[in-house]
């Protein structure tokens, strides 16, 4: 099984750390975001990972090598210009001849990748989107009324939003919808498929998930490393 990790972003919201170190290589405990992702994929049966690079690409390549130390094959692609969250996979089209996983390089998760992958294989859609429910705190009391009278109030309720988790399972036919050498985002692909009345699958994950988008998320990642990810390097569950 194959997976593609998008590791070419600037990580500007995590500056100044990312001015020297690419965001996916930021240290998390005794590891890094990319290493945790690679070892998690290996744990669930993936045997080949492609790293889509751009910003500070040579550091990513030098750090990971060809994957021998992780027991998994690693290859790289490099954009000549930013291609968004979908465009980079067109550089790997000839190598992605079977269903594959695509994930953002700033996601920490305990997702059962194999379970999600197997779900996608049985799904009719050429794109299956992994989603996650997250609480969205509301800072005001939610008032319910009837006419001119208040009938109830809910103090600072938490709403649940279902979001894109930055992980997708794609089948090779998806390449017919993605323009080559063009900036193209996953949102653009989803909207195109919906407008054409093409099926887009949905896999609602229940496992732990964190998008490391800002400094406070990075702090949480450090706290979660020993609890959830430290045993990956030992090949333990």
C-alpha positions as CSV (number, residue, x, y, z in Angstrom):
1,X,0.0,0.0,0.0
2,X,1.2,3.5,-0.8
3,X,0.8,6.9,0.8
4,X,1.7,10.5,-0.1
5,X,2.6,13.0,2.6
6,X,2.4,16.7,1.7
7,X,5.5,18.2,3.2
8,X,6.1,21.3,1.1
9,X,4.3,24.1,3.1
10,X,6.0,27.1,4.5
11,X,4.6,26.7,8.0
12,X,4.4,30.5,8.3
13,X,2.1,30.4,11.4
14,X,4.8,28.5,13.3
15,X,7.5,31.1,12.5
16,X,10.3,31.6,13.7
17,X,10.7,27.8,14.2
18,X,10.0,27.1,10.5
19,X,12.5,29.7,9.2
20,X,15.2,27.1,9.8
21,X,13.4,23.7,10.1
22,X,10.7,22.6,7.7
23,X,7.4,22.3,9.6
24,X,7.1,18.5,9.1
25,X,10.5,18.0,10.7
26,X,9.8,20.0,13.9
27,X,10.8,17.9,16.8
28,X,8.0,16.2,18.7
29,X,9.4,14.5,21.8
30,X,12.2,12.2,20.5
31,X,10.8,12.2,17.0
32,X,9.3,14.6,14.4
33,X,5.9,15.0,12.8
34,X,7.0,13.2,9.6
35,X,8.6,10.3,11.4
36,X,5.5,9.8,13.5
37,X,3.3,9.7,10.3
38,X,5.7,7.4,8.5
39,X,5.9,4.9,11.4
40,X,2.1,5.1,11.9
41,X,1.6,4.2,8.2
42,X,4.1,1.3,8.5
43,X,2.3,0.0,11.6
44,X,-0.9,-0.3,9.6
45,X,0.7,-2.1,6.6
46,X,1.8,0.6,4.3
47,X,5.1,-0.2,2.6
48,X,5.9,2.8,0.4
49,X,5.6,6.5,1.2
50,X,6.1,9.4,-1.2
51,X,7.1,12.8,0.3
52,X,5.9,15.8,-1.7
53,X,8.3,18.6,-1.0
54,X,9.0,22.2,-1.9
55,X,10.2,24.5,1.0
56,X,13.6,23.4,2.4
57,X,13.2,20.2,0.4
58,X,16.9,19.2,0.7
59,X,16.6,19.1,4.5
60,X,13.6,16.8,4.3
61,X,15.4,14.4,1.9
62,X,18.7,14.4,3.9
63,X,16.8,13.8,7.2
64,X,14.6,10.9,6.0
65,X,16.9,9.2,3.5
66,X,15.4,6.3,1.5
67,X,13.5,5.0,4.6
68,X,15.9,2.1,5.6
69,X,16.0,3.2,9.2
70,X,12.2,3.2,9.3
71,X,11.8,-0.2,7.5
72,X,9.7,1.4,4.7
73,X,10.5,2.6,1.2
74,X,10.6,6.4,0.9
75,X,10.7,8.5,-2.3
76,X,10.5,12.2,-2.9
77,X,8.9,14.6,-5.4
78,X,9.6,18.3,-5.5
79,X,7.5,21.1,-6.9
80,X,9.0,23.8,-9.0
81,X,6.2,26.1,-7.9
82,X,3.5,25.7,-5.3
83,X,0.8,23.3,-6.4
84,X,-1.6,23.3,-3.5
85,X,-2.9,20.3,-1.7
86,X,-3.9,18.3,-4.8
87,X,-1.5,19.4,-7.5
88,X,1.6,17.7,-6.0
89,X,0.2,14.2,-6.6
90,X,0.2,14.8,-10.4
91,X,4.0,14.7,-10.2
92,X,3.6,11.1,-8.9
93,X,0.9,9.9,-11.3
94,X,3.0,7.2,-13.0
95,X,3.8,5.7,-9.5
96,X,0.3,5.9,-8.1
97,X,-1.4,3.2,-10.1
98,X,-3.4,1.8,-7.1
99,X,-5.6,3.4,-4.4
100,X,-3.4,5.5,-2.1
101,X,-3.6,7.6,1.0
102,X,-2.9,11.3,0.9
103,X,-2.2,13.3,4.1
104,X,-1.1,16.7,5.2
105,X,2.4,16.8,6.7
106,X,1.2,18.6,9.9
107,X,-1.3,16.1,11.2
108,X,-0.8,14.0,14.3
109,X,-3.3,11.2,14.6
110,X,-3.8,7.6,15.9
111,X,-6.1,6.9,13.0
112,X,-6.3,3.3,11.9
113,X,-5.0,4.0,8.4
114,X,-5.7,0.4,7.2
115,X,-9.3,0.5,8.4
116,X,-9.9,3.8,6.6
117,X,-8.1,2.4,3.5
118,X,-10.2,-0.8,3.4
119,X,-13.4,1.3,3.8
120,X,-12.4,3.3,0.8
121,X,-11.7,0.2,-1.3
122,X,-15.3,-0.9,-0.8
123,X,-16.7,2.6,-1.5
124,X,-17.8,3.5,-5.0
125,X,-16.2,7.0,-4.9
126,X,-12.8,7.7,-6.3
127,X,-12.2,10.1,-3.4
128,X,-12.9,9.3,0.2
129,X,-12.5,12.2,2.7
130,X,-11.5,11.5,6.3
131,X,-13.5,13.8,8.6
132,X,-13.4,14.5,12.3
133,X,-16.0,16.0,14.7
134,X,-14.6,18.8,16.9
135,X,-16.3,20.9,19.5
136,X,-16.7,24.6,18.7
137,X,-17.2,26.6,21.9
138,X,-19.8,29.4,21.8
139,X,-19.1,32.3,24.1
140,X,-22.7,33.5,24.6
141,X,-25.9,32.1,26.0
142,X,-28.1,30.6,23.2
143,X,-31.7,31.9,23.6
144,X,-34.8,30.0,22.4
145,X,-37.9,32.1,22.1
146,X,-41.5,31.9,21.0
147,X,-43.0,35.2,19.8
148,X,-42.2,37.9,22.4
149,X,-41.3,35.4,25.1
150,X,-38.1,33.6,26.0
151,X,-38.8,29.8,26.6
152,X,-35.3,28.5,27.3
153,X,-31.6,29.5,27.4
154,X,-28.5,27.3,27.0
155,X,-25.4,28.9,28.6
156,X,-22.4,28.9,26.4
157,X,-23.2,25.6,24.5
158,X,-20.6,23.6,22.6
159,X,-21.5,22.9,19.0
160,X,-20.0,20.1,17.0
161,X,-18.5,20.8,13.6
162,X,-17.5,18.0,11.2
163,X,-14.3,19.1,9.5
164,X,-11.8,17.9,6.8
165,X,-9.1,16.0,8.7
166,X,-6.4,16.6,6.1
167,X,-6.4,12.9,5.0
168,X,-7.9,11.3,1.9
169,X,-8.0,8.0,0.1
170,X,-7.8,8.3,-3.7
171,X,-8.2,6.0,-6.6
172,X,-6.1,6.5,-9.8
173,X,-9.2,7.7,-11.8
174,X,-9.0,10.9,-9.7
175,X,-6.1,12.1,-11.9
176,X,-8.6,12.8,-14.7
177,X,-10.0,15.6,-12.6
178,X,-6.7,17.3,-11.4
179,X,-4.9,19.6,-13.9
180,X,-1.2,19.1,-14.3
181,X,1.4,21.7,-13.2
182,X,-1.4,23.9,-11.7
183,X,-2.1,25.1,-8.2
184,X,-5.1,23.0,-7.2
185,X,-6.5,22.5,-3.7
186,X,-8.5,19.6,-2.3
187,X,-11.4,22.0,-1.8
188,X,-11.4,22.7,-5.5
189,X,-11.4,19.0,-6.3
190,X,-14.3,18.3,-3.9
191,X,-16.4,21.2,-5.3
192,X,-15.7,20.0,-8.9
193,X,-16.8,16.5,-8.0
194,X,-20.0,17.7,-6.2
195,X,-20.9,20.0,-9.1
196,X,-20.5,17.1,-11.5
197,X,-22.7,14.9,-9.2
198,X,-19.8,12.5,-8.7
199,X,-19.7,10.6,-5.4
200,X,-17.4,11.8,-2.7
201,X,-17.0,9.3,0.1
202,X,-16.8,10.2,3.8
203,X,-15.0,8.4,6.6
204,X,-15.7,9.8,10.0
205,X,-12.8,9.0,12.3
206,X,-13.1,8.6,16.0
207,X,-9.4,8.4,16.9
208,X,-7.1,11.2,18.3
209,X,-6.4,14.0,15.8
210,X,-4.4,17.2,16.0
211,X,-3.6,19.7,13.3
212,X,-0.4,21.5,14.2
213,X,-1.2,24.9,12.7
214,X,0.0,27.3,15.4
215,X,2.3,27.5,18.4
216,X,-0.3,26.4,20.9
217,X,-0.9,23.2,18.8
218,X,2.8,22.5,18.8
219,X,2.7,22.7,22.6
220,X,-0.1,20.2,22.7
221,X,1.7,17.9,20.4
222,X,4.7,17.8,22.7
223,X,2.4,16.9,25.6
224,X,0.7,14.1,23.6
225,X,3.9,12.5,22.3
226,X,4.7,10.3,25.3
227,X,1.0,9.4,25.8
228,X,0.2,8.3,22.2
229,X,3.3,8.1,19.9
230,X,6.5,7.4,21.8
231,X,6.3,3.6,21.3
232,X,6.2,3.8,17.5
233,X,9.9,3.8,17.2
234,X,10.1,0.6,19.1
235,X,7.6,-1.0,16.8
236,X,5.1,-1.2,19.7
237,X,1.4,-0.5,19.6
